[in-house]
Amino acid sequence: MQIHQCHDTTDAVAKSATQLAGLLSGETSLFVSGGSSFAVFTTLDSILTSEQKKRMHIMLVDERYGLVGHEHSNWNLFADTDLGSYASAHPILVDGKSLETTASDYTEVVANALSKHRCISILGIGADRHVAGIKPMAELAFHNVFDDSLVAGYEAQDFVRVTLTPNALTQIDKQIVFVAGADKQFALANIADGNPLYVAPANILQSLDGVEIYNVIGG
């Protein structure tokens, strides 16, 4: 794990997007998060060549379950992106599918990506120490939700979520992590404090290979 200290958000976004662009030399599945880290994808989209985009498959790290296009859906963030310029794009939500079926179907998509392509993710860290859609929770509940599967669907306190699991994150080749906000500095500063994942899911990052964190100093 390497932490890059950046002086402002613009600097962090530019550096992380530039690094990502340099990694895209072959067919790649890119897992994109919502929240503030989506700015990294927006900048990346603006600097990629058409040939790079033709070799990239767009995926979501996590989604808020509901009807297609609901107001909290992470897929809405791609509204201004020409997804047709990419090799493929894979929304998670399909109207009429249960949470369980949605998670199961996305599991197949993720498993296919992991088996066929180099995989890279853009992640953020929450002030509550969550990463992806993996939220802190009671130990038993955590292990019931996040077993050995690649994707989990569950009801968190804020949203019903469909997310990559810790198991899936361990199989992704490169993780670019964007951290901005004074409220998130505690989570980053204590990422190796030994707390279990059900207390601090973001702590998984310090045990993974290929993690590059771009941190905005002072918020």
C-alpha angles and dihedrals in degrees: 000000000000125000120206114198112215128190098222143001095262090054093049094047093048095048095046093046092048091052091049092051089053091055095056102090097127143017107318140176110217117201110204127200128209125230123058093331090069086080087073091060092046090056092042090053090055095053103039119104120236089250092055091050091052088061096046128092115202117221136166124242090207142350138199108241119239141087118336109276097013114163097259097044114128090212089069088072089074092061093110095041123099095228090175089073090065127080090249142335125211121201115192102213124082120173113248097025121120121233090254094051092045091054092044094050093048089049088064091050092049094045090052091050093049092050097046111030143038105262128214129176135203108212139176133199122231127222086244087057095253123145126196104344091317106122129189112261144147113309097245093047091048093054092044091053101037106045123142094304124114096227131031132193118201145144112259125184092263107031142357099255141202110196148158110263130228087262091058093047090056089058097052113101100217133018121199108193123195118199122182128155134066090245090063098052094086091056091051096043091053099041091119098041093116097247113148119252094255088063098037113013091179088067088080088078094071090059098048128091121239099025117155116180121197107199125189105222113232095008 
